[in-house]
Amino acid sequence: MIYTTHTDVQTFDLGVKIAKTLKGGDVITLDGELGAGKTVFTKGLAQGLGVVSPVLSPTFVILRQYQGTEWELNHFDMYRLESSDEALAMGFDELIGKPSAITVIEWSDKVKDILKKITYRVKINYIDNHTREVEIL
């Protein structure tokens, strides 16, 4: 599926829509250049999952966790990691596919060698200042 969004609100709303299809244990990889809208999409996912606390980018802390209505949301940002070994050392593999959680992984190429199950692969392409192409596989 390929969607074109023209505002942050549309990217957010697409995240809300995708959240409605998720269940515990699902893993979403989220890739795109800096500023493409990965965190905006994740904020929409979080709202769709019933998260009420503010969703912040986990770039500097690697992981942020939130409680939704039915499932937890584990939001990883692997941008600062050098290898999947670093992710494993911090317990990444213990959280992936956890039945009580949905996992979102930004910059997933850093850990692609240790991902066993991916529910959706989301690629956000920056077209211009207002337009994004969001590919969901």
Phi and psi in radians as a Rosetta constraint file:
Dihedral C 1 N 2 CA 2 C 2 CIRCULARHARMONIC -2.180 0.35
Dihedral N 2 CA 2 C 2 N 3 CIRCULARHARMONIC 2.236 0.35
Dihedral C 2 N 3 CA 3 C 3 CIRCULARHARMONIC -2.091 0.35
Dihedral N 3 CA 3 C 3 N 4 CIRCULARHARMONIC 2.555 0.35
Dihedral C 3 N 4 CA 4 C 4 CIRCULARHARMONIC -1.958 0.35
Dihedral N 4 CA 4 C 4 N 5 CIRCULARHARMONIC 2.193 0.35
Dihedral C 4 N 5 CA 5 C 5 CIRCULARHARMONIC -1.990 0.35
Dihedral N 5 CA 5 C 5 N 6 CIRCULARHARMONIC 2.563 0.35
Dihedral C 5 N 6 CA 6 C 6 CIRCULARHARMONIC -2.032 0.35
Dihedral N 6 CA 6 C 6 N 7 CIRCULARHARMONIC -0.071 0.35
Dihedral C 6 N 7 CA 7 C 7 CIRCULARHARMONIC -2.534 0.35
Dihedral N 7 CA 7 C 7 N 8 CIRCULARHARMONIC 2.821 0.35
Dihedral C 7 N 8 CA 8 C 8 CIRCULARHARMONIC -1.049 0.35
Dihedral N 8 CA 8 C 8 N 9 CIRCULARHARMONIC -0.624 0.35
Dihedral C 8 N 9 CA 9 C 9 CIRCULARHARMONIC -1.069 0.35
Dihedral N 9 CA 9 C 9 N 10 CIRCULARHARMONIC -0.726 0.35
Dihedral C 9 N 10 CA 10 C 10 CIRCULARHARMONIC -1.164 0.35
Dihedral N 10 CA 10 C 10 N 11 CIRCULARHARMONIC -0.677 0.35
Dihedral C 10 N 11 CA 11 C 11 CIRCULARHARMONIC -1.140 0.35
Dihedral N 11 CA 11 C 11 N 12 CIRCULARHARMONIC -0.755 0.35
Dihedral C 11 N 12 CA 12 C 12 CIRCULARHARMONIC -1.020 0.35
Dihedral N 12 CA 12 C 12 N 13 CIRCULARHARMONIC -0.870 0.35
Dihedral C 12 N 13 CA 13 C 13 CIRCULARHARMONIC -1.071 0.35
Dihedral N 13 CA 13 C 13 N 14 CIRCULARHARMONIC -0.580 0.35
Dihedral C 13 N 14 CA 14 C 14 CIRCULARHARMONIC -1.136 0.35
Dihedral N 14 CA 14 C 14 N 15 CIRCULARHARMONIC -0.680 0.35
Dihedral C 14 N 15 CA 15 C 15 CIRCULARHARMONIC -1.064 0.35
Dihedral N 15 CA 15 C 15 N 16 CIRCULARHARMONIC -0.737 0.35
Dihedral C 15 N 16 CA 16 C 16 CIRCULARHARMONIC -1.037 0.35
Dihedral N 16 CA 16 C 16 N 17 CIRCULARHARMONIC -0.792 0.35
Dihedral C 16 N 17 CA 17 C 17 CIRCULARHARMONIC -1.064 0.35
Dihedral N 17 CA 17 C 17 N 18 CIRCULARHARMONIC -0.803 0.35
Dihedral C 17 N 18 CA 18 C 18 CIRCULARHARMONIC -1.145 0.35
Dihedral N 18 CA 18 C 18 N 19 CIRCULARHARMONIC -0.630 0.35
Dihedral C 18 N 19 CA 19 C 19 CIRCULARHARMONIC -0.984 0.35
Dihedral N 19 CA 19 C 19 N 20 CIRCULARHARMONIC -0.594 0.35
Dihedral C 19 N 20 CA 20 C 20 CIRCULARHARMONIC -1.149 0.35
Dihedral N 20 CA 20 C 20 N 21 CIRCULARHARMONIC -0.274 0.35
Dihedral C 20 N 21 CA 21 C 21 CIRCULARHARMONIC -1.707 0.35
Dihedral N 21 CA 21 C 21 N 22 CIRCULARHARMONIC -0.056 0.35
Dihedral C 21 N 22 CA 22 C 22 CIRCULARHARMONIC -1.581 0.35
Dihedral N 22 CA 22 C 22 N 23 CIRCULARHARMONIC 2.762 0.35
Dihedral C 22 N 23 CA 23 C 23 CIRCULARHARMONIC -2.477 0.35
Dihedral N 23 CA 23 C 23 N 24 CIRCULARHARMONIC 2.868 0.35
Dihedral C 23 N 24 CA 24 C 24 CIRCULARHARMONIC -0.914 0.35
Dihedral N 24 CA 24 C 24 N 25 CIRCULARHARMONIC 2.379 0.35
Dihedral C 24 N 25 CA 25 C 25 CIRCULARHARMONIC 1.679 0.35
Dihedral N 25 CA 25 C 25 N 26 CIRCULARHARMONIC -0.206 0.35
Dihedral C 25 N 26 CA 26 C 26 CIRCULARHARMONIC -1.233 0.35
Dihedral N 26 CA 26 C 26 N 27 CIRCULARHARMONIC 2.572 0.35
Dihedral C 26 N 27 CA 27 C 27 CIRCULARHARMONIC -2.219 0.35
Dihedral N 27 CA 27 C 27 N 28 CIRCULARHARMONIC 2.249 0.35
Dihedral C 27 N 28 CA 28 C 28 CIRCULARHARMONIC -2.066 0.35
Dihedral N 28 CA 28 C 28 N 29 CIRCULARHARMONIC 2.164 0.35
Dihedral C 28 N 29 CA 29 C 29 CIRCULARHARMONIC -1.651 0.35
Dihedral N 29 CA 29 C 29 N 30 CIRCULARHARMONIC 2.504 0.35
Dihedral C 29 N 30 CA 30 C 30 CIRCULARHARMONIC -2.390 0.35
Dihedral N 30 CA 30 C 30 N 31 CIRCULARHARMONIC 1.904 0.35
Dihedral C 30 N 31 CA 31 C 31 CIRCULARHARMONIC -2.200 0.35
Dihedral N 31 CA 31 C 31 N 32 CIRCULARHARMONIC 2.663 0.35
Dihedral C 31 N 32 CA 32 C 32 CIRCULARHARMONIC 2.820 0.35
Dihedral N 32 CA 32 C 32 N 33 CIRCULARHARMONIC 2.819 0.35
Dihedral C 32 N 33 CA 33 C 33 CIRCULARHARMONIC -1.184 0.35
Dihedral N 33 CA 33 C 33 N 34 CIRCULARHARMONIC 2.928 0.35
Dihedral C 33 N 34 CA 34 C 34 CIRCULARHARMONIC -0.959 0.35
Dihedral N 34 CA 34 C 34 N 35 CIRCULARHARMONIC 2.318 0.35
Dihedral C 34 N 35 CA 35 C 35 CIRCULARHARMONIC 1.427 0.35
Dihedral N 35 CA 35 C 35 N 36 CIRCULARHARMONIC 0.103 0.35
Dihedral C 35 N 36 CA 36 C 36 CIRCULARHARMONIC -1.272 0.35
Dihedral N 36 CA 36 C 36 N 37 CIRCULARHARMONIC -0.462 0.35
Dihedral C 36 N 37 CA 37 C 37 CIRCULARHARMONIC 2.115 0.35
Dihedral N 37 CA 37 C 37 N 38 CIRCULARHARMONIC 0.317 0.35
Dihedral C 37 N 38 CA 38 C 38 CIRCULARHARMONIC -1.068 0.35
Dihedral N 38 CA 38 C 38 N 39 CIRCULARHARMONIC -0.789 0.35
Dihedral C 38 N 39 CA 39 C 39 CIRCULARHARMONIC -1.253 0.35
Dihedral N 39 CA 39 C 39 N 40 CIRCULARHARMONIC -0.590 0.35
Dihedral C 39 N 40 CA 40 C 40 CIRCULARHARMONIC -1.073 0.35
Dihedral N 40 CA 40 C 40 N 41 CIRCULARHARMONIC -0.791 0.35
Dihedral C 40 N 41 CA 41 C 41 CIRCULARHARMONIC -1.047 0.35
Dihedral N 41 CA 41 C 41 N 42 CIRCULARHARMONIC -0.763 0.35
Dihedral C 41 N 42 CA 42 C 42 CIRCULARHARMONIC -1.133 0.35
Dihedral N 42 CA 42 C 42 N 43 CIRCULARHARMONIC -0.639 0.35
Dihedral C 42 N 43 CA 43 C 43 CIRCULARHARMONIC -1.068 0.35
Dihedral N 43 CA 43 C 43 N 44 CIRCULARHARMONIC -0.685 0.35
Dihedral C 43 N 44 CA 44 C 44 CIRCULARHARMONIC -1.126 0.35
Dihedral N 44 CA 44 C 44 N 45 CIRCULARHARMONIC -0.770 0.35
Dihedral C 44 N 45 CA 45 C 45 CIRCULARHARMONIC -0.969 0.35
Dihedral N 45 CA 45 C 45 N 46 CIRCULARHARMONIC -0.830 0.35
Dihedral C 45 N 46 CA 46 C 46 CIRCULARHARMONIC -1.036 0.35
Dihedral N 46 CA 46 C 46 N 47 CIRCULARHARMONIC -0.804 0.35
Dihedral C 46 N 47 CA 47 C 47 CIRCULARHARMONIC -1.065 0.35
Dihedral N 47 CA 47 C 47 N 48 CIRCULARHARMONIC -0.750 0.35
Dihedral C 47 N 48 CA 48 C 48 CIRCULARHARMONIC -1.095 0.35
Dihedral N 48 CA 48 C 48 N 49 CIRCULARHARMONIC -0.427 0.35
Dihedral C 48 N 49 CA 49 C 49 CIRCULARHARMONIC -1.592 0.35
Dihedral N 49 CA 49 C 49 N 50 CIRCULARHARMONIC -0.012 0.35
Dihedral C 49 N 50 CA 50 C 50 CIRCULARHARMONIC 1.529 0.35
Dihedral N 50 CA 50 C 50 N 51 CIRCULARHARMONIC 0.298 0.35
Dihedral C 50 N 51 CA 51 C 51 CIRCULARHARMONIC -1.281 0.35
Dihedral N 51 CA 51 C 51 N 52 CIRCULARHARMONIC 2.269 0.35
Dihedral C 51 N 52 CA 52 C 52 CIRCULARHARMONIC -1.860 0.35
Dihedral N 52 CA 52 C 52 N 53 CIRCULARHARMONIC -0.324 0.35
Dihedral C 52 N 53 CA 53 C 53 CIRCULARHARMONIC -1.369 0.35
Dihedral N 53 CA 53 C 53 N 54 CIRCULARHARMONIC 2.712 0.35
Dihedral C 53 N 54 CA 54 C 54 CIRCULARHARMONIC -1.068 0.35
Dihedral N 54 CA 54 C 54 N 55 CIRCULARHARMONIC 2.374 0.35
Dihedral C 54 N 55 CA 55 C 55 CIRCULARHARMONIC -1.711 0.35
Dihedral N 55 CA 55 C 55 N 56 CIRCULARHARMONIC 2.139 0.35
Dihedral C 55 N 56 CA 56 C 56 CIRCULARHARMONIC -2.031 0.35
Dihedral N 56 CA 56 C 56 N 57 CIRCULARHARMONIC 2.700 0.35
Dihedral C 56 N 57 CA 57 C 57 CIRCULARHARMONIC -1.135 0.35
Dihedral N 57 CA 57 C 57 N 58 CIRCULARHARMONIC 2.333 0.35
Dihedral C 57 N 58 CA 58 C 58 CIRCULARHARMONIC -1.609 0.35
Dihedral N 58 CA 58 C 58 N 59 CIRCULARHARMONIC 0.373 0.35
Dihedral C 58 N 59 CA 59 C 59 CIRCULARHARMONIC -0.907 0.35
Dihedral N 59 CA 59 C 59 N 60 CIRCULARHARMONIC -0.782 0.35
Dihedral C 59 N 60 CA 60 C 60 CIRCULARHARMONIC -1.562 0.35
Dihedral N 60 CA 60 C 60 N 61 CIRCULARHARMONIC -0.274 0.35
Dihedral C 60 N 61 CA 61 C 61 CIRCULARHARMONIC -1.943 0.35
Dihedral N 61 CA 61 C 61 N 62 CIRCULARHARMONIC -0.077 0.35
Dihedral C 61 N 62 CA 62 C 62 CIRCULARHARMONIC 1.271 0.35
Dihedral N 62 CA 62 C 62 N 63 CIRCULARHARMONIC -0.738 0.35
Dihedral C 62 N 63 CA 63 C 63 CIRCULARHARMONIC -2.385 0.35
Dihedral N 63 CA 63 C 63 N 64 CIRCULARHARMONIC 2.345 0.35
Dihedral C 63 N 64 CA 64 C 64 CIRCULARHARMONIC -2.215 0.35
Dihedral N 64 CA 64 C 64 N 65 CIRCULARHARMONIC 2.443 0.35
Dihedral C 64 N 65 CA 65 C 65 CIRCULARHARMONIC -2.105 0.35
Dihedral N 65 CA 65 C 65 N 66 CIRCULARHARMONIC 2.460 0.35
Dihedral C 65 N 66 CA 66 C 66 CIRCULARHARMONIC -2.355 0.35
Dihedral N 66 CA 66 C 66 N 67 CIRCULARHARMONIC 2.687 0.35
Dihedral C 66 N 67 CA 67 C 67 CIRCULARHARMONIC -1.826 0.35
Dihedral N 67 CA 67 C 67 N 68 CIRCULARHARMONIC 2.167 0.35
Dihedral C 67 N 68 CA 68 C 68 CIRCULARHARMONIC -1.729 0.35
Dihedral N 68 CA 68 C 68 N 69 CIRCULARHARMONIC -3.032 0.35
Dihedral C 68 N 69 CA 69 C 69 CIRCULARHARMONIC -1.088 0.35
Dihedral N 69 CA 69 C 69 N 70 CIRCULARHARMONIC -0.794 0.35
Dihedral C 69 N 70 CA 70 C 70 CIRCULARHARMONIC -1.981 0.35
Dihedral N 70 CA 70 C 70 N 71 CIRCULARHARMONIC -0.616 0.35
Dihedral C 70 N 71 CA 71 C 71 CIRCULARHARMONIC -2.262 0.35
Dihedral N 71 CA 71 C 71 N 72 CIRCULARHARMONIC 2.774 0.35
Dihedral C 71 N 72 CA 72 C 72 CIRCULARHARMONIC -1.326 0.35
Dihedral N 72 CA 72 C 72 N 73 CIRCULARHARMONIC 2.796 0.35
Dihedral C 72 N 73 CA 73 C 73 CIRCULARHARMONIC -2.150 0.35
Dihedral N 73 CA 73 C 73 N 74 CIRCULARHARMONIC 2.054 0.35
Dihedral C 73 N 74 CA 74 C 74 CIRCULARHARMONIC -1.762 0.35
Dihedral N 74 CA 74 C 74 N 75 CIRCULARHARMONIC 2.025 0.35
Dihedral C 74 N 75 CA 75 C 75 CIRCULARHARMONIC -1.973 0.35
Dihedral N 75 CA 75 C 75 N 76 CIRCULARHARMONIC 1.854 0.35
Dihedral C 75 N 76 CA 76 C 76 CIRCULARHARMONIC -1.746 0.35
Dihedral N 76 CA 76 C 76 N 77 CIRCULARHARMONIC 2.544 0.35
Dihedral C 76 N 77 CA 77 C 77 CIRCULARHARMONIC -2.266 0.35
Dihedral N 77 CA 77 C 77 N 78 CIRCULARHARMONIC 1.917 0.35
Dihedral C 77 N 78 CA 78 C 78 CIRCULARHARMONIC -1.624 0.35
Dihedral N 78 CA 78 C 78 N 79 CIRCULARHARMONIC 0.153 0.35
Dihedral C 78 N 79 CA 79 C 79 CIRCULARHARMONIC -0.908 0.35
Dihedral N 79 CA 79 C 79 N 80 CIRCULARHARMONIC -0.731 0.35
Dihedral C 79 N 80 CA 80 C 80 CIRCULARHARMONIC -1.482 0.35
Dihedral N 80 CA 80 C 80 N 81 CIRCULARHARMONIC -0.126 0.35
Dihedral C 80 N 81 CA 81 C 81 CIRCULARHARMONIC -1.365 0.35
Dihedral N 81 CA 81 C 81 N 82 CIRCULARHARMONIC 2.571 0.35
Dihedral C 81 N 82 CA 82 C 82 CIRCULARHARMONIC -1.557 0.35
Dihedral N 82 CA 82 C 82 N 83 CIRCULARHARMONIC -0.563 0.35
Dihedral C 82 N 83 CA 83 C 83 CIRCULARHARMONIC -2.735 0.35
Dihedral N 83 CA 83 C 83 N 84 CIRCULARHARMONIC 2.931 0.35
Dihedral C 83 N 84 CA 84 C 84 CIRCULARHARMONIC -1.168 0.35
Dihedral N 84 CA 84 C 84 N 85 CIRCULARHARMONIC -0.404 0.35
Dihedral C 84 N 85 CA 85 C 85 CIRCULARHARMONIC -1.038 0.35
Dihedral N 85 CA 85 C 85 N 86 CIRCULARHARMONIC -0.637 0.35
Dihedral C 85 N 86 CA 86 C 86 CIRCULARHARMONIC -1.136 0.35
Dihedral N 86 CA 86 C 86 N 87 CIRCULARHARMONIC -0.693 0.35
Dihedral C 86 N 87 CA 87 C 87 CIRCULARHARMONIC -1.129 0.35
Dihedral N 87 CA 87 C 87 N 88 CIRCULARHARMONIC -0.749 0.35
Dihedral C 87 N 88 CA 88 C 88 CIRCULARHARMONIC -1.105 0.35
Dihedral N 88 CA 88 C 88 N 89 CIRCULARHARMONIC -0.668 0.35
Dihedral C 88 N 89 CA 89 C 89 CIRCULARHARMONIC -1.115 0.35
Dihedral N 89 CA 89 C 89 N 90 CIRCULARHARMONIC -0.473 0.35
Dihedral C 89 N 90 CA 90 C 90 CIRCULARHARMONIC -1.650 0.35
Dihedral N 90 CA 90 C 90 N 91 CIRCULARHARMONIC 0.142 0.35
Dihedral C 90 N 91 CA 91 C 91 CIRCULARHARMONIC 1.534 0.35
Dihedral N 91 CA 91 C 91 N 92 CIRCULARHARMONIC 0.322 0.35
Dihedral C 91 N 92 CA 92 C 92 CIRCULARHARMONIC -0.909 0.35
Dihedral N 92 CA 92 C 92 N 93 CIRCULARHARMONIC -0.805 0.35
Dihedral C 92 N 93 CA 93 C 93 CIRCULARHARMONIC -1.139 0.35
Dihedral N 93 CA 93 C 93 N 94 CIRCULARHARMONIC -0.378 0.35
Dihedral C 93 N 94 CA 94 C 94 CIRCULARHARMONIC -1.353 0.35
Dihedral N 94 CA 94 C 94 N 95 CIRCULARHARMONIC -0.355 0.35
Dihedral C 94 N 95 CA 95 C 95 CIRCULARHARMONIC -1.723 0.35
Dihedral N 95 CA 95 C 95 N 96 CIRCULARHARMONIC -0.391 0.35
Dihedral C 95 N 96 CA 96 C 96 CIRCULARHARMONIC -1.234 0.35
Dihedral N 96 CA 96 C 96 N 97 CIRCULARHARMONIC 2.220 0.35
Dihedral C 96 N 97 CA 97 C 97 CIRCULARHARMONIC 1.321 0.35
Dihedral N 97 CA 97 C 97 N 98 CIRCULARHARMONIC 0.159 0.35
Dihedral C 97 N 98 CA 98 C 98 CIRCULARHARMONIC -1.041 0.35
Dihedral N 98 CA 98 C 98 N 99 CIRCULARHARMONIC 2.179 0.35
Dihedral C 98 N 99 CA 99 C 99 CIRCULARHARMONIC -1.042 0.35
Dihedral N 99 CA 99 C 99 N 100 CIRCULARHARMONIC -0.365 0.35
Dihedral C 99 N 100 CA 100 C 100 CIRCULARHARMONIC -1.645 0.35
Dihedral N 100 CA 100 C 100 N 101 CIRCULARHARMONIC 0.168 0.35
Dihedral C 100 N 101 CA 101 C 101 CIRCULARHARMONIC -2.491 0.35
Dihedral N 101 CA 101 C 101 N 102 CIRCULARHARMONIC 2.747 0.35
Dihedral C 101 N 102 CA 102 C 102 CIRCULARHARMONIC -1.859 0.35
Dihedral N 102 CA 102 C 102 N 103 CIRCULARHARMONIC 2.390 0.35
Dihedral C 102 N 103 CA 103 C 103 CIRCULARHARMONIC -2.057 0.35
Dihedral N 103 CA 103 C 103 N 104 CIRCULARHARMONIC 2.279 0.35
Dihedral C 103 N 104 CA 104 C 104 CIRCULARHARMONIC -2.038 0.35
Dihedral N 104 CA 104 C 104 N 105 CIRCULARHARMONIC 2.284 0.35
Dihedral C 104 N 105 CA 105 C 105 CIRCULARHARMONIC -2.177 0.35
Dihedral N 105 CA 105 C 105 N 106 CIRCULARHARMONIC 1.909 0.35
Dihedral C 105 N 106 CA 106 C 106 CIRCULARHARMONIC -1.459 0.35
Dihedral N 106 CA 106 C 106 N 107 CIRCULARHARMONIC 2.554 0.35
Dihedral C 106 N 107 CA 107 C 107 CIRCULARHARMONIC 1.011 0.35
Dihedral N 107 CA 107 C 107 N 108 CIRCULARHARMONIC 0.865 0.35
Dihedral C 107 N 108 CA 108 C 108 CIRCULARHARMONIC -1.180 0.35
Dihedral N 108 CA 108 C 108 N 109 CIRCULARHARMONIC -0.290 0.35
Dihedral C 108 N 109 CA 109 C 109 CIRCULARHARMONIC -1.044 0.35
Dihedral N 109 CA 109 C 109 N 110 CIRCULARHARMONIC -0.408 0.35
Dihedral C 109 N 110 CA 110 C 110 CIRCULARHARMONIC -1.218 0.35
Dihedral N 110 CA 110 C 110 N 111 CIRCULARHARMONIC -0.371 0.35
Dihedral C 110 N 111 CA 111 C 111 CIRCULARHARMONIC -2.227 0.35
Dihedral N 111 CA 111 C 111 N 112 CIRCULARHARMONIC 0.261 0.35
Dihedral C 111 N 112 CA 112 C 112 CIRCULARHARMONIC -1.032 0.35
Dihedral N 112 CA 112 C 112 N 113 CIRCULARHARMONIC -0.477 0.35
Dihedral C 112 N 113 CA 113 C 113 CIRCULARHARMONIC -1.282 0.35
Dihedral N 113 CA 113 C 113 N 114 CIRCULARHARMONIC -0.230 0.35
Dihedral C 113 N 114 CA 114 C 114 CIRCULARHARMONIC -2.015 0.35
Dihedral N 114 CA 114 C 114 N 115 CIRCULARHARMONIC 0.064 0.35
Dihedral C 114 N 115 CA 115 C 115 CIRCULARHARMONIC -1.473 0.35
Dihedral N 115 CA 115 C 115 N 116 CIRCULARHARMONIC 2.133 0.35
Dihedral C 115 N 116 CA 116 C 116 CIRCULARHARMONIC -1.663 0.35
Dihedral N 116 CA 116 C 116 N 117 CIRCULARHARMONIC -0.655 0.35
Dihedral C 116 N 117 CA 117 C 117 CIRCULARHARMONIC -2.313 0.35
Dihedral N 117 CA 117 C 117 N 118 CIRCULARHARMONIC 2.212 0.35
Dihedral C 117 N 118 CA 118 C 118 CIRCULARHARMONIC -2.221 0.35
Dihedral N 118 CA 118 C 118 N 119 CIRCULARHARMONIC 2.169 0.35
Dihedral C 118 N 119 CA 119 C 119 CIRCULARHARMONIC -1.387 0.35
Dihedral N 119 CA 119 C 119 N 120 CIRCULARHARMONIC -0.870 0.35
Dihedral C 119 N 120 CA 120 C 120 CIRCULARHARMONIC -2.345 0.35
Dihedral N 120 CA 120 C 120 N 121 CIRCULARHARMONIC 2.409 0.35
Dihedral C 120 N 121 CA 121 C 121 CIRCULARHARMONIC -1.849 0.35
Dihedral N 121 CA 121 C 121 N 122 CIRCULARHARMONIC 2.067 0.35
Dihedral C 121 N 122 CA 122 C 122 CIRCULARHARMONIC -2.000 0.35
Dihedral N 122 CA 122 C 122 N 123 CIRCULARHARMONIC 2.206 0.35
Dihedral C 122 N 123 CA 123 C 123 CIRCULARHARMONIC -2.124 0.35
Dihedral N 123 CA 123 C 123 N 124 CIRCULARHARMONIC 2.134 0.35
Dihedral C 123 N 124 CA 124 C 124 CIRCULARHARMONIC -1.888 0.35
Dihedral N 124 CA 124 C 124 N 125 CIRCULARHARMONIC 2.064 0.35
Dihedral C 124 N 125 CA 125 C 125 CIRCULARHARMONIC -1.811 0.35
Dihedral N 125 CA 125 C 125 N 126 CIRCULARHARMONIC 2.238 0.35
Dihedral C 125 N 126 CA 126 C 126 CIRCULARHARMONIC -1.349 0.35
Dihedral N 126 CA 126 C 126 N 127 CIRCULARHARMONIC 2.081 0.35
Dihedral C 126 N 127 CA 127 C 127 CIRCULARHARMONIC -1.701 0.35
Dihedral N 127 CA 127 C 127 N 128 CIRCULARHARMONIC -0.918 0.35
Dihedral C 127 N 128 CA 128 C 128 CIRCULARHARMONIC -2.709 0.35
Dihedral N 128 CA 128 C 128 N 129 CIRCULARHARMONIC -2.994 0.35
Dihedral C 128 N 129 CA 129 C 129 CIRCULARHARMONIC -0.981 0.35
Dihedral N 129 CA 129 C 129 N 130 CIRCULARHARMONIC -0.415 0.35
Dihedral C 129 N 130 CA 130 C 130 CIRCULARHARMONIC -2.088 0.35
Dihedral N 130 CA 130 C 130 N 131 CIRCULARHARMONIC -0.274 0.35
Dihedral C 130 N 131 CA 131 C 131 CIRCULARHARMONIC -1.925 0.35
Dihedral N 131 CA 131 C 131 N 132 CIRCULARHARMONIC 2.346 0.35
Dihedral C 131 N 132 CA 132 C 132 CIRCULARHARMONIC -2.272 0.35
Dihedral N 132 CA 132 C 132 N 133 CIRCULARHARMONIC 2.513 0.35
Dihedral C 132 N 133 CA 133 C 133 CIRCULARHARMONIC -1.851 0.35
Dihedral N 133 CA 133 C 133 N 134 CIRCULARHARMONIC 2.107 0.35
Dihedral C 133 N 134 CA 134 C 134 CIRCULARHARMONIC -1.936 0.35
Dihedral N 134 CA 134 C 134 N 135 CIRCULARHARMONIC 1.996 0.35
Dihedral C 134 N 135 CA 135 C 135 CIRCULARHARMONIC -1.815 0.35
Dihedral N 135 CA 135 C 135 N 136 CIRCULARHARMONIC 2.189 0.35
Dihedral C 135 N 136 CA 136 C 136 CIRCULARHARMONIC -2.101 0.35
Dihedral N 136 CA 136 C 136 N 137 CIRCULARHARMONIC 2.043 0.35
